[in-house]
Amino acid sequence: MGTCATCGNVYEKTFTVTMPDGEQHEFDSFECAAHALAPTCEKCGVRILGHGFEADGVMYCSAHCARKQGITAFEDSI
């Protein structure tokens, strides 16, 4: 039995996520893992579950949000 790092639930099917620096986190669901580890958009604050957009080390969920912050290098897909 493991304990979820996000919600504290004790669960028999927890899983471990190992970060690039070797730090490990245990979770009971992908939802808890995303809540704890997914980056947030600098403009709107949503969790970025896809690739997102990165400019100068700052993450954005979309080209739209990046443009609102003055980043013009990204375009929306058509």
N, C-alpha and C positions, 0 to 999 in steps of 0.2 A: 504494500500500500504506500502510495506517495501522497504528498500534499501539494496542492496547486499554489504556485508563487503569487498568483493574482488574487484568487478568491478564498484561498485557505481550505478548499474542499479536500477531504481525504478520499482518495479514489484508487481503486485497484488497477486502473488502466492509464495512469499518468504517463506522460512522455517527456523526454528531456530535449531541450534545444541547446546546442552548443554554439556560442558566438565565435566569430573569427579570433578573438583574443583568448579563447579557451574558457571563458566564463560560461557556466551552465545554469539553466533555469528549468524547473519542472512545472508542467501544466496539466490540467485535466481536460482541456478543450482547445481547439484552434482559436476560438473566440477569446479566451483568456490570454493565449500567447500573442495574438494580434494586439490586444489592448495593452499589453506590457511592452511589446517589442517593436511594433510597426511605427515608422516615423510619422510625424504629423505635418500637415501642410502649413507652411509659414503664414499663408494668407488667411485660410478659412478654418484651419485647425482639425480637419477631418483626418482620420487614420489612412495612410497610403498603403493599400493592400496589393496594388499592382506595381508597375515599374516606377511610376511617378516621373518627375522632372527634377534634376538637380543643377543648381547654378551656384558656383562659389561656395560649395559645401552646404547650401540651404535647399531643403526639399519642398516641392510643390506638388499638389495632386494633379494639376492640369496646366496646360499652356495658358489658359485663361487666368488662373490665379497668379502664375508667374508674371504675366503681362501687367496685372494689377499692381504688382510690386516693382514694375519698371524693367523687368527682364524681357527682352524682345527676341531672344535667340530661338524660342520655341514657337511652333505653329500647331494649331488643332488639326486633327485628321479630318479628311473630308469623307 
